[in-house]
Amino acid sequence: MTTLIAHLGPPGTYAEQAANLYLNWLNKNSGLEAVLCPYPSIAQSLRAVAKDQAQLAVVPVENSIEGSVTMTLDTLWELDSLHIRQALIIPIAHTLISCAQSLEDVKIVYSHPQALAQCQRWLERFLPHVQLIPSNSTTESLLLLEQDLKVAAISSQRAAQLYNLPVLATGINDYAENRTRFLVVSKDAICRDVTCGDAINRVSTAPASHTSLAFSLPANVPGALVTPLQIFAKLGINLSKIESRPTKRSLGEYLFFIDAETDVNEAQMQSALSELRVHTEVLKIFGSYSVLPM
Ligand SMILES: O=C(O)C(=O)C[C@]1(C(=O)O)C=C[C@@H](O)C=C1
């Protein structure tokens, strides 16, 4: 059976680029043939895996300029059945794509909210009066450009080539060092034992360097967050990320997403999880994974 890899589309997105890198890695390391499947949103690409329409999804989770991709965090929490099996980091270099003759002719700029935010200072400086319109992905609006010369989109140089569209400006992200971390997600956890079942779960990887988890708290009282955090400190487990998201149940109530720099099977992490269960309301462990060297 061919492995289907869901990602944010239409073709040309950064998510497709990351999915393609993973596809090549998978093929080289396990011989598996995989095919990319674009979906209209990040949430839909994750749901495709939960509904068995695809075996894997590659989704953005964090950017070095703009921080967390909240749709990914919210959907991982909502869908109980998904496991993170790998992470990969790619450089992001935005370009302004348009059929306009010059920047002065551009009146509207479309892009994914993350890309708009990563270029906000450049936009303020060079296009202070344009209307900024968020879209589901950096490539969603590219087909509009030929019909409307006032419109531009922020996307990659690769997307401009793919759609055969002119580039008005390059390197427009506010910080040159712009990178996004993507997660590879599946329904089954990766198996590090060579004897285990399915080929897709048997891919050889380095030992896991990170574990991602999230929890809600039993009560909104002083010290409710300090206690779970102290568990990691006490056991000498370094945290590389903490992010809060609304529970969506009531104003001011939050979920906490944590990345710990250890494998879930390490004895210290197992102790941390047993203690965490006592001090959290709902605890979800999304998986242990390594970061693919790119
Ligand atoms: O719209 C795209 O091209 C995407 O792949 C999404 C996305 C994101 O959500 O962060 C991916 C990488 C960049 O940071 C900008 C946009």
The ligand as an SDF file (V2000), in Angstrom:
LIG
                    3D

 16 16  0  0  0  0  0  0  0  0999 V2000
    1.4290   28.4830    4.1940 O   0  0  0  0  0  0  0  0  0  0  0  0
    2.4350   27.7630    4.0940 C   0  0  0  0  0  0  0  0  0  0  0  0
    3.1680   27.7320    3.0830 O   0  0  0  0  0  0  0  0  0  0  0  0
    2.7760   26.8910    5.2190 C   0  0  0  0  0  0  0  0  0  0  0  0
    3.4000   25.8810    5.0350 O   0  0  0  0  0  0  0  0  0  0  0  0
    2.3760   27.3380    6.6080 C   0  0  0  0  0  0  0  0  0  0  0  0
    3.4690   28.0750    7.3730 C   0  0  0  0  0  0  0  0  0  0  0  0
    3.0810   28.1740    8.8990 C   0  0  0  0  0  0  0  0  0  0  0  0
    1.9550   27.8980    9.2860 O   0  0  0  0  0  0  0  0  0  0  0  0
    3.9660   28.5440    9.6840 O   0  0  0  0  0  0  0  0  0  0  0  0
    4.7360   27.3150    7.3030 C   0  0  0  0  0  0  0  0  0  0  0  0
    5.9390   27.9260    7.3210 C   0  0  0  0  0  0  0  0  0  0  0  0
    6.0740   29.3910    7.3860 C   0  0  0  0  0  0  0  0  0  0  0  0
    6.3550   29.6910    8.7360 O   0  0  0  0  0  0  0  0  0  0  0  0
    4.8190   30.1000    6.9950 C   0  0  0  0  0  0  0  0  0  0  0  0
    3.6460   29.4410    6.8930 C   0  0  0  0  0  0  0  0  0  0  0  0
  1  2  2  0
  2  3  1  0
  2  4  1  0
  4  5  2  0
  4  6  1  0
  6  7  1  0
  7  8  1  0
  7 11  1  0
  7 16  1  0
  8  9  2  0
  8 10  1  0
 11 12  2  0
 12 13  1  0
 13 14  1  0
 13 15  1  0
 15 16  2  0
M  END
$$$$
